[in-house]
Amino acid sequence: MVDDEWESAPTAVDVVRAGVSYDWLTSIGDRLYWVESSPDAGRDAVVAWSAGSVAVLPGDGVGSGLHAYGGMPYVVLPSGEVTRVNGESGQLTGAVAVSTTAHTYGDLIWSGGELLGVREDAGGDELVAVEVASGRLRVLEATGGFLATPRVSGDRLAWVRWDQGVMPWDSSEVWVASYNPSGRPMAPVRVAGGPQESAVQPQWGADGWLYFMSDRTGWWNLYRWRDGRTEPVAPVEAECAAAPWESGYANYALLPDGRIVMTVQRGPVHELAVVSSGSVARLPVPYTSIKPFLAVVGDRVAVIGSSPTRMQEIALVSTDGSGRVEVVRPGADYRFADVSVPQLIQVQSGGAQVTAVLYPASGDAWPAPVIVRPHAGPTYHSDLRLDGEVQFFTSRGFAVVDVDYRGSTGYGRAFRKALDGQWGRLDVADCRAVAEHLIDTGRAIPGAVFISGASAGGYTALRAVCEEGPFAVAVARSAIVDPRRWTTTAPRFQRPHAAILAPPDSAVRADQVRRPVLLVHGERDEIVPIGDTTALADGLRGRGLLVGLLTLENVGHYVSGTGLVAALEAELDAYRSVLKDAGLPVPG
């Protein structure tokens, strides 16, 4: 097929242009605030909305490196002034600033005349309070492990903590203490959590109860605590909280009339629900992916939502069940033509049911060359949303399938923990099972099935071509190569992750690889340093299995901008080259 038959296909530059992202949505009265990332702006900015008016607030670029992945990076004072974490230095700037230190700040919140937050250095975490008038900083709590989510109500302070040898989605605790804003927490009490329980997202209600999420039943559900008594609020067999990769998530919001709005996730599908007197009712919304940043404006809830046909946008949703949605910040200006709309499929793999999101090639043409994509994390899930990278390939005649392998979130604690000690095995088996299912059902062309992943997904892709199977080539972007060695080079937050997940023989070695590999890596990647990738590339080059090593200057772990353009074009070239060499039709 010649290129002019694909004139509506988005270019890699178009994909970058469409990459507008919204995060850290919050509200004060009838005003909304969020962090907006745009390829045109060149920085992440705090943006405000009120009564239909949108303003990008002046100041430094905002961004927190707390626990490597970030925490709430700004706070709005009652005066309307903003304190933010500088995206370059990690220090507090703006209305409230502190002397420069070796710490990284994040997880900020305003509380009655002082700013609360968490700061981190190589030795651990500190929960801190900064007095606005004097700028004096007090350390409220310190640990060699991790702290998150300080929340104050009157003379009580709540927070989350977990030990340095675990991940917060495996084991974390909610604590409460008496608190005087000029002093330190007193008589702390553990409210929830423990070695086999993840308790997160504490929030004080106007009714005096402390609300939080816990997976004690096998699902992250909403609970509340007061005076030593804990009770479930809305039991459902679904995940109502996101895995806490960042500090400060809000998967639920407390309405003024006592009702609660929360996200409900089943597999890759998010819904919005309202809880009233213990009953849970679904709110109709046009979204299948909702970020963990809910905010209240009157009797409505603000969300960051998207779907397979809608770009990420910010909207106010009515909570009366009417389905009324007011979009306050639309998605990117770019619109994809001939959008590939996915279907969910279930495949049996090793006694488990695995869910995958299947995007057909343009024109719904079958059979097709298929790109299998294990998601990053690996403690995450496939996003059911309009993805420019997916559309880049489907518009050129490739089908794409995103796999929620064992270890993914959205399926309960047992499914999430199934990957412990089995990383590089069960995830690979599940991706292979999906690929073989598509071949057996006539939707994938044998010899034209590829596997592509980023970060942890890149590791899965590499492991998949270390054994015989359906994959003709692997593409690994920002990939982990040796999980055991990664425990010594990863950020402090994530070092236990690989130790928990990886078996002893987990490293990808060049002499094990059986299929060609394209490697893409940023030279400034601090989460997965590039050294292991370049060493693997040298070994693959000697065996004639290196499609290419694309190193990206001034690019970190997340590939965007011109780096993403180069990565997508190199990936497309790799697939076309393999198909051509195999004598198979080359789409697009």
N, C-alpha and C positions, 0 to 999 in steps of 0.2 A: 504494500500500500504506500502510495507516495505522500510526501509531507503536505501537499496542498489539500489533501482530503481531511487533514486534521487542523484546518486553519482556526477552528474555534477552541483548540486545546490551549489551556493556560501555559505560559512559559514559566520557567523557574523564577524569573523576575516577578511575574504576576503572583506566584505563590508567596513570595516575600512581601509584596505590597498588601496582600490580604491578611498578613499576620499581625493584625491589631489585637491586643490582649488586654483584658480588664481583670484586676485582682483587688483584694483587700477593701471590699465594699463595706462601708459603715454609714451610720446616720447620726445626726444630732438634730432633734426636733424634726422640722420638715425639710432639712437639707441632707443631701447625700454626698459622700466623698468616696473616691476610689483611686487606685494607682492604674495609670494607663501607659501601656507600652506600645509605641508605634514606630514602624521602620522609618518614617519621615521625621519624627521628632528627635531621634538620636539620643534620647534619655527617657527614663521612666519618670513620669510626673504625677503629682497629686492633682486631681481634678475635682471640682465642686459642681453640684447641681442644685438649683432651687427654683421652683415655680417655672420650669421650662427653660431656664437659662443655664448654660454650661460655661465654666471658666477654668482654664488651666492655671493653677496657682504658680506664682513665681517662686524661684528658689532652686537649690541644687537638685540634681537627679536623686531620686529616692530609691533605696534598696537595702535590705538587710541580709547579711551573711550569717545570721545566728544559726548555729547548728548546721552550717553549710548551705541549707536550703531556704532559710529565711524565717522571719517572724514579723508580726505586724510592724511596718516600718515608719509609721507616722501617727501623730495624735493631734487632734484639733482642740485647742483650749476654748473655754467659754467666750473669750474675747474674739474668737475667729482666727487667731494666729495659729500657725502650724509649727510643730516640732517634728523633725524627720530624721531618719537615719540616712546619712550621706551614702549614696550608692558606691562611691569610690573608697572612702576611708572607713566606713562602718561606724563613724562617730555621730553623736547627737548634734544637730545644728538647728538654727531657727529660734523660736521664741524661748525655748529652754535648751541651754547648752551646758556641757560639763567639760572639764579639762581633758585634753587629749590623753588617752591611755592606750594600752595594748589590747583593750577589750573590743569585742564586736557587740553591738546593741541590737535589740529587737523586742517584739512582743509588747509593744507600748500600749498604755491605756491611761486615761486621765481619771483622777479620783480626788475630788474635794480639796483642791489647792496644791496637789502634788502629782507628779508624773511617776507612774510605776512601770517597770519593765524588767527585762532580763539582760544581763551582759555575760559574755563568755570570753575566756582566754584558754590557753593550753592546759591550765590546771583544773578547769571546771567552770561552773555557773554560779552567778550571784543574782538574787532577786534584789532589786534596788528601788529606792524612792528618791526623787529629786524635788526639792522644794523650789517652787517657781520664784518666789520673791528673792531668795538668797542664792539659788543655784547649788545649795549644799546637797551632797549625795550621801545617802545612808544605805548601808548594806543590811538588808532584812533577813536574808537567809543565804547560806553558801553551802556548796557541795562539790565533791569531785565528780559527781554524776551530772544530772541535767534537771533544769527547772523550767517551768512554762506557765503561762496563762494566769497571772496574778489578777484577782478580782476582789474588790472591797465592797462591803455593805455595812454602813455604820461602823461598829467597832469590831467587825469580823473580816478576816482576810482568808481567801481560798487560793490555792495554787496546785499545780501538777508537778510531780517529780518522778524520776526513774533513775535506776543505777547505770553506771557507765558500761556494764557488761551486757546490757539488754537493749532491745529496740522498744520504743514506746507503744507500738501496736501489739507487742507481746506481753509487756509487763510495765504498768505505770500506775501511779497512785494519786488520788485527790486528797489534799490536806486542808484543814481549817484551823485557824488560831485566832485568839483575841488580838485586837490590833488598835493601837493608838497612833494616829498619823504622825505624831512627833517622836514615836518610839520604835520598838521592835515587836514582832509577833511573840505572843506568850501562850503557853499551854497548848502546843499544837496537837491535833488529833487526826489520825488517818480515817477518812470517811469511806473510801472505796479503793479498790485495786489491790494488787499483790502479784506474786510470781506467775499465776495463771490467769490474770485478769488485766485488761487494759481499760483504765478509767481516765477520761479526758473531758475537755470542754466544760469546766465548771462555770456556772453563771447564777448569780443571785436573783431571785424573783422578788417582786413587790410583796408577795405573800409571806416572805421570811424564809422560804425554803431555798436550799442550794440545789440547783439542777445540774446534772452531769450525764455524760454518756459512759456506758460500761458494756463490755462484751461477756459478762459473767454467765449468760445463758447460751453463749455461742454466737450471738449477734450483738452488734453495737446498738443498744437501745437506750431510751431516755429514762432516767431515774431522778428521784429527789430525796434530799436528806434534811432533817431538822432535829436537833437535840438528841442525837444518837439513833434516830429512827430513819430507816431507808425504805422506800417503796417504789415499785415500777410506776411509770407514768403512762407509757404507751407501748405495751408489749407487741411486737410484730416479728415475724420470721423474715427479717430483712435488715440490711445495714443502714443505720440512721446517722452514721458518722463516717468521715473519711479517715484513712490511715494518716496519722499526724506527721507528715513529712515537714510541714511548717508549723510554727507555733502561733496560735491565735485564730484557728478555724472557728467558724460559727455555723454548724449544720442545723441549728434551730434558733428560733427567735421568739421571745415572750411578748405577746400582744398586750396592750393596756387593759383589755377586758378579761384577762386571765387565760385566754386561749393561747395555744402554742402552734407555731408553724415549723415544720421540719422537713428535711429531705429524706426520702426513702429510696434506697438503692437495691435493686435486684439484678444481679449480673451487671451488664453495662448500662442498664436503663435506670435513670433517675426520675423520680416523681416528687411532687410537692404535696404535703398533707397537712391538714389542720387537726389539732388535738383539742377536744372539748369534753370535759367530764369523763375522761378515760377512753372515749371513742375516737377512732382515727378515720378521717374522711379525706379522700383524694381531692386535691384542687386541680381543676383542668388548666393546663398550661401548654403552650406550643413547644415545650422543650423536653429533650431526652437526656441532656447533660446539664447539671446545675453545679456550679462551683460552691465550695463550703464557706460562703460568705453571705449569710442572710442578714438583712437589716430591716428595721421597722420604721415606717413613716405613717403615723396615724393608725388606721386599721388595715393598712396594706403592708405587704412585705416586698422589699427590693431584692432582686436576684440577678445573678450573672448566668444567663442561660443560652443554650444553643441546641441545635438538632442537626440531623443529616442534611437538611435543606435550609437552615438558618445559620448565619454567621453569629459568633458570640456577641451578645448584646446585653445591656442593662435595662431592666424593666421593673415597674411597680405592678404587683399582682394583687387583685382584689381577693380578700379572704372569705367572701360570702358565698363562694362556689359558683359565681356567675360566669367565670372565665374571662373577666375583663382584664386586659393587660395594656399598660401604658409604657411604650418604649421610650426611655429617657436618653439613652445613648445607643444609637444603632451600631451595627458592626462595620467592618471595613467597607470602603466605597466600592472595591472591586467585586464584581459578581461573576461567578463561574457559570458558563453555559453548559447545558446538557449534564447536569449534576447526576452522578452515580449515587442512587439511593440504595442503602444496604438492606439485607435481610439477616436475621439471626438464625444460625444453625446450631444444632447440638450433635456432637460426635462422641462415641464411646472410646475411651482410652484407658487401658489398664484398670478397668472396673469403675472408672470415674466418668461422669458426664461433663464434657468440655464444651463451653459455649464459644462461638466464633462469630465475628461480624463480617459478612461477605459482601463486598462491593463488586458488582458486575462491570465488565469492560463497557465502553461506550457502545450504545445500541443494544445492550444486553446480549452480546454475541457470545455463544458457547459452542465448542470448547474454546478456552483462551489460555494464554500464558498467565500464570498466577504468581503473585508475590505474597508470601506468607510472612506476617509481621508479628513476632512476639513483642509485647509492650515492654517499656522500661520499668524499672523499679528494683527487683521484680515484684515487690509488694505494692502493686497498683492494679489497674485494669484497663481495658480498651475503652476509649471515649467514643460514645455514640453521638458524633457531632460532625459538622461539615469541616473536613480536613483538607487543606489545600494540597498537601503532599499526596494524599490518596487520589484527588482529582487530577493531579499532574499525570499520574500513571494510567488511571482508568480512561482518561480522554485520549490516550495513545494506544488503546487496545489491550491493556493489561488488566486483569482482575486483581483485586487486593483482598486479603482476608486477615483480619486482626484476631489473634487467638488469646482468649483468657485461659491460659494454662493453669494447672494446679499450682497454688501459691498466690493466685490473684485475689484481690479484694472484691467485695460485692457478693460473696457467696458464703459468708460466715467464717468463724474462727478456724474450724476444722479444715476447711478447704484451703484457707490461707496458710495454715501451719503444715500442710501436706508436703511442702517443698523443703522443709527443714532437713538438712543432711542429704538432699536429693537434687540440689541445683545442678543443672547441666545434664540431668537424667530425665526426670519427670516432665520438665518443661519441653525438652527436646522430643520426648515420646509423644506429648500432646500435639505439638506442631506437626510432627510426622503423621500422626493419625488424621489430622485435619487435611493435610495435603493428600494423603492416600485416599481419603474419602472423596475428595473432589476429583481425583483421577478415576476412581472406581465408578463414580456417578456420571462420568463423561463431561464434567465441567472444566477440568484442567487437562492440558496437553502434556502427556508424558514427555519428560526431557525438557519441559519449559516451565518448571516450577522452581521458584527461587525463594530464598529466605533472607530477610533484611530486618535489622534491629539496631536500636541505639542504646548505649549504656549497658544495663543488665540485659536488654533485648539483644544487643550486639554480642554479648557473651553466649546467649542461647543460640544465636545464628552460627557462631563459630563452632560451638560444640556439635551442632547439627551436622556439620560437614566433616566431623571427625569420625563418622561412621557411615556405613552404606545406607542409602535412603533415597528419597525422591528429589532431593535438592541439587540443582545443576550449578548453582553459584551461591555464595554467601556475601552479603554486604554488612559490614559492621562499622557503625559510627560511634565514636567516643566509647569504644567497647572496653569492658573489663576482660582481661586476658588470663590473669592468674588470681583467683579470689583469695587464696591464702596469703599471697604476698600483698594483695590489696589491703588486707587488714593492717598493714604497717604503713601504707601510703595514703589511705583514705582519710577524709576528715574525721575528727574525733567522734562525731555523732554516729557515723556509719561503720566504724570498725567492727562492732559486734555483728553487723548484718551478714557479712560474708562468712564469719566464723560459725554462725548459726546455720546458714544455708548450705555451705559447700562441703562436699565429702573430701577426704584426703587427696584423692587423685583428680582434683578439679581443674588444674591448669590446662590451658590450650597449648599444645606443643606443635611446632611446625611439622614434625615427622608423623603426627597423627592425622593431619588434614588430608582429605581425599578429593576435594573439589576446589575450583578456583575461588579466590577471596579478594574482595575489594575492601580496603581499610581506609577509613576517614577519621581524622583526629585533629582537634585543636591543640596548638602548641602551648596555650595558656590554660589547659584543663587542670584545675586544682582538685577536682573530685576524683578523676581517674587520670593520673599523670601519663603522658604520652610514651614513656620509656618502654613499657611492655609491648605496646603496639609496634614501635619501630623495630624492636628485637624480633617480634613475630614476623614482621615484613621481611626482614633479612633472611630468616629461615625459609619462608615461602618462596622468596625470589630464587633461592638456590635450588628449589624443587620444581620451578616453573609453574607454581600455582598462585603467584601474586598477580592479580588483575591490575592492581595499582595501589599505591600508598599516597593518599591525598592529605597532606599536612596543611593546616589552615593557620596562617599567621595572625596573631592577636585575637584568636578565638578560644573561648573556654569550653566548658562541658556542653553547653547548649549551643548548637550550631544555628546561626541566623544570618540575615543580611547577605552579603556577597559570598560568605562561606556556605550558606545553604544553597545558593544558586549553583555554586561549583559542585557541591555534594550531589544534588539532584541530577545534574547533567552527567556527572561521572557514573552515577548509578544506572541511569538510562542507557548510557553507552555500554556499560558492562552487560546488561541484559541483551541488548541488541547484538553484541559481539558473540555471546554464547549461542544465541539462536542461529545466527548466521553460520557459525562454525559447525553447528549440528545439522545444518541443512533444513532448519525449520522456518516457517513463515515469520517474518520480522514485522510486527505491527508498528504503526506510527512512523 
